[in-house]
C-alpha cells in the first residue's frame, strides 16, 4: 500500500496559510479518524491574504517569457522555462498516461519535436506507485527522458473512470449524467474515495495526498486536485462544486508551498459553461500564488460553447503566466483557442487516431490509411513531412501493416501524427510572429 493514498500530517514548519490545512479521516476504508462535521457547501476558500508574501515571489527555476504578442488577436508566442528545458508556445502536449506515449518510445517522440509531455498521476499512483518512481530518482530518471513533464492531480481519471466523465474529445469534455459504477464510492470535503481498478482497494485521494504523490513522481509542473462533474447538473450543484474545488485547490497549493522542490503548480479554473462562475473562479485562483493557470472542467456540449468559455477566461488571466487548455488539442480547437491566448494544449488525439489508422496530412486532411485505395499507393504518408515514417515508408506499406495487425504500423503512424502536430504548432507560432493571426 502506498503512503500517498491517504493524507499525511506534514512534519515541516507550516506556512502562514497552514491554518487552512485539513487532516483526512480515511486512508484505506475502515481506518477512520474522528469524523468531521459537515460544512456549508458555500464555505469560502482561504483568501489570498492568508498565503505568505514570499509565495508570490518569482520562482528562479520556472518562468514564462513572452516573445511576441499579436496585434490582431490575443495570441502570443512565448517560452516556458523549466528545470528540464524550454517549452515553445503555443505548443502541443502529448499524453503519456503511464509514463509512455502509446506505441513510441521517448527517442522517437523527441525526434518528432515533442517538448512538454503529460503523465497521469492516477495511473502512476496505482502502478507502479510513487515510491517506486521516487526511488528511481523521479519520473525523468525512471522513464529516461530529460525534457519537461507535467502531471495532473489524478482527479480527472477518478471521476472519468467512475463513469461521471465523457471520454470522447469530440464532446469537448461535455459531461453527461451516467450510471456510476462501483469504482467511485463518494466525494466529501476531504477528497474523492474510489476503488482501485487494479486490486479493488478503497482509496481516498485528497488534495494533500495528490500533491504528495506528484512530489514523489517529480514532474516539472503539477496540478491541484479538483472535482469534475457533469455539465447538466443544476446551477446550485455546479456552484457547490466550484467552491469545493477552490477549497481543494487552496489545500493543494498549501501542501505544495510546504515543499516546492523546483516544481511549478498551475491552478485549474472551473465553472462549467456558467460564465459568471468562470469569472469567479478565475478571479479567485489568479489571486493565489500559482505559477500558471489551466482551463478545466466541463467546457460545453460543442466547440462553440467551449470557445465562449475560453474567451471569457483568458480575457481575465494575468499576462505574465502560462495558460493551458486541459484535455483539448484537436486541430480546429487549437485554431480557435490559440488566438484567444491559450499557450499549451494536451490531448491523446494524434496517438489515439494513429492506433485506428487515421493519419493527419497537410494537403488531404485526415485520411484513413486502411481504405482500399491505399493498398497500392506507393507515395509517402505526407510528401511534405520530414518524419522518419514519411521519409522511409509508403502508404501501401502502412495499409499492409495495419491490416496484418503489426504493431510497427501503429508506431510509424504515431510518429507521423506527433510530427504533424508539432509542425502545425510551429507554423502557428510563425503565423503569429508574421502578424497573420
Secondary structure, 3 states (H helix, E strand, C coil): CCHHHCCCCCCCCCCHHHHHCCCCCECCCCCECCCCCCCCCCCCCCCHHHCCHHHHCCCCCCEEEEEEECCCCCCEEEEEEECCEEEEECEEEEECCCCCCCCCCHHHHHHCCCCCEEECHHHHHHCCCHHHHHHCCCHHHHHCCCCCEEECCCHHHHHHHCCCCCCCHHHCCCCCCCCCCCCEEEECCCEEEEECCCCCCEEEEEHHHHHHHHHHHCCCEEECCCCCCCCCCCHHHHHHHHHHHHHHHHHHHHHHHCCCCCCEEEEEECCCCCHHHHHHHHHHHCCCCCCEEEECCCCCCCHHHHHHHHHHHHCCCCCCCEEEECCCCCHHHHHHHHHHCCCEEEECHHHHHHHCCEEEECCCEEEECCCHHHCCCCCECCCCCCCHHHHHCEHHHHHHHHHCCCHHHHHHHHHHHHHHHHHHHHHHHHHHHCCCC
